[in-house]
Structure formats: structure tokens, C-alpha cells
Amino acid sequence: MKKLTLLYAGLAIAATMGSAQAQMRIEISGVGSNQIPVAVAGFANEGVAPQQISAIIKADLERSGAFKVIDAGVISDVNNIDYSGWKAKGADALVVGTVDALADGRYDVRYKLLDTVKQAKISNLDKAVTAQFTRLSAHLIADDVYFKLTGIRGAFATRISYVKQEGRNYQLLVADADGEGEQLALRSNEPIISPSWSPDGTKVAYVSFEQKKPVVYVQNLITRARTVVANEKGSNSAPSWSPAGNKLAVALSKDGHTQVYTVNVDGSGLRRVSNSNGIDTEPQWSADGQSIYFTSDRSGGPQIYRMGADGGEAKRVTFSGSYNTSPRISSDGKTLAYISRRDGNFQLYVLDLASGQEQRLSDTTSDESPSFAPNGKYIMYATQAGGRKSLAVVSVDGRVKQRLTTQAGNIKEPTWGPFMQ
């Protein structure tokens, strides 16, 4: 909970950018294996705050698929809990809390996570927040519940970015991981593609066609300042941040055919790192910064390869199927997500890099742009159904699926931001 405001860039965005009006609608299907039954009570006096904190917590836990959420009504006396009664109702854990308005305009949010079996407190939080941070406090509580009950860090207090297109109007948008709090980062009459979050969550790199050609920019989400990182002859595309946040890997065609380069965030120090007679593109850094995964047609059709971050020999990673693109690597370096064309369908797959075992995660047929949640347990991607493009989220075991749509426009090019700290 420390440094609460440091990476919540969206709140700084709200002060400097126009809000986007249309929010996303989330449809959930499937459940995780071995769901944990947890009761979530309405927080005492939470009506004084601008957001209903307990409702946000419930929604977060439900869409994760990891929990069977039990509505516990409102529990006003959080110091006098009938543990046996809640255990009898099937709850292994109970979330309770209170909200009080403070004289300085802030809200005192207090929460407890209780073990109904051991009749003991598992975790607690006491934090005074301003009105604009009440939603974030709920996401952080949900993250704490997720971590304490699964041993895995939650990803509710994270941000996503995506592009919405309505005719010739393109918008680069930033929102909470649940699609709420949507804010406008950039509007253009020319395409915007390939957004990529900086590791500290304060910047987004992307490709804009506003100069009538693809150019790579980095935009500070707090100050709105933009830097041109790559505007070489030909195509400049596919930016990916290094884990240290000081460099980008990009795909440039400046030498005649597209190859992978690295460049400092200020646009200096451009260096070519791939070397083939084919097309090398879509670079992605490994979590440890030692390798770059990329797509290449050097073997005849597009496949995924890995090379050292400074170049050198490239080793092929994907062998199943004749068409594999859009590599994304999980934060622990163990799982590769990508788009594979099989029987004319473009679908999301994951590959266990240690065992070589492959799994198809999507049921749709026009998938693109996968992006891992920072905890590595979910993947967001763009897809198409019914003539409209939308976003989808799937758990890495394929059990839990979410569909995110808007009332108007196509949404695509998703990327999941880092943890907030």
C-alpha cells in the first residue's frame, strides 16, 4: 500500500486529459478449478464515499474465477464476528470493513480478511484516501485478498491501454483493469497501433501514423509530453520496453527490410541487433532483460525466435504450425503467448518453454495482440465476433474467460500495465 499515488497514472491523467464517456461491459464465463469460498460484506457506512468499495471488491474477485463469492450483506460490527456461523454458510474466509468521512475531506478505509476456520485475522488495512482514490483502495484490497488466499499477487490494481476506433477517429485509451475509469491519452484521425507500457507505468510507447507514416513515440501519461523515439526512413513499428525502462526494442525497415533494433528512450543510441535476409519484427524483451523474442520469416513462414538482447545467434522457439506471430513472454519467463494460424483461424496459444507443451486458449477465430497480466495468470487479447472488434481476457489455464465490449466503436491493440506500488 505504500507509494499509493506513484504509479496510479490514470488519476494524473484525469486532471490533464478529457475523460472518455463509454465504459466497457464485461461478460464472464467459466470458473477456476478449486474455487475458494469467500464471503464479502458490505462495508459499514460506505455510502459516504463516492464509490461502493465492497461492490468493487466483489466484482474483482468474481471475474478472477478463483473465488466463489458469497454475499454477506452489511456487517456493521466488524469486531464481533460469528465465525462458526459464516463457516456453516460455506465461507472459508470473510471480508469486512468500514468507511468513515474525515474532517479534511478524505475517507478512512478499514478492512479485515478473516479466517472462519481458524477464527483469526489473516490480514488488515487502514488507509486514509482522497475521493479519487477510493476505487484504487478497493482494487488494492481485492489484490490483498487474492494474494493472502492464493499465494499469488493479484492484478486488480493495474491499468490497461487499448485503441478504440470509430470510423476515422482513433483514440488511445487508458483504464483500470476492469475497464472503469477510462481516460483519453491521444486522439488522432490517423491509426494508432502497438501501445506498450513502461515498467514504471508512467509512460506508453506506441506507433502513430499522424505523419502519414508509422513513427514510434513515447508519451508521458502524467505530463502528456511526447518524444519521437524512431522516425527513420521507411517503417518504424512494434515498440517494446526493456525491463529497466531505459531502452526500447523496435522494428525498422531503414536498411531495406524490417529488422530488430534497440534505441534509448530519448531516441539516441540506435543499434541493429537482428541480422537476416528476411523480415524480423515484433520484438519483446524477456523479463530478465537478457533476451529478445521476435517474429521472423527466415525459415519460410513467420515463426518466433529468441536471441540475446545485444544480438547474436537466433534460436527458433515455435515449431507447431506454419504461422506463429505476436510473441509475449510471462513475467516469470516460463510461458510464451502468441497468435497461431491453424485451419485458417488466428487463435491465442501458450507454450510452456520448459516442456514444449502447447495449449490453445481461445475459442474465437480472429485473435491478435496478446498481453500478459503482470502476475502472469491472465492474458488479454483483441478478437472479433459479429463484425466488431473487442477485447477478451483468459486465464492461462483456459478455464476463465472474459469479454470486454463497448457500445460504440471497435476496441483493439490491448496492453496490460505493470503493478501499482
Salt bridges, closest charged atoms under 4 A:
GLU27 OE2 - ARG25 NH1 2.40
ASP60 OD1 - ARG63 NH2 2.96
ASP60 OD2 - HIS139 ND1 2.71
ASP71 OD1 - LYS58 NZ 3.08
ASP92 OD1 - LYS87 NZ 2.93
ASP104 OD2 - ARG106 NE 2.76
ASP108 OD2 - ARG110 NE 2.77
ASP126 OD2 - ARG110 NE 3.39
ASP144 OD1 - LYS148 NZ 2.62
ASP176 OD2 - HIS139 NE2 3.45
ASP176 OD1 - ARG159 NH2 2.73
ASP178 OD2 - ARG135 NH1 2.97
ASP178 OD2 - HIS139 NE2 3.60
GLU190 OE1 - ARG168 NH2 3.32
GLU190 OE2 - LYS212 NZ 2.59
GLU210 OE2 - ARG226 NH2 2.67
ASP255 OD1 - LYS254 NZ 3.60
ASP255 OD2 - ARG272 NH1 3.43
ASP280 OD2 - ARG298 NH2 2.73
ASP310 OD1 - ARG271 NH1 3.34
GLU358 OE2 - ARG342 NH2 2.71
ASP363 OD1 - ARG360 NH1 3.75
ASP363 OD2 - LYS401 NZ 3.90
ASP397 OD2 - ARG399 NE 3.84
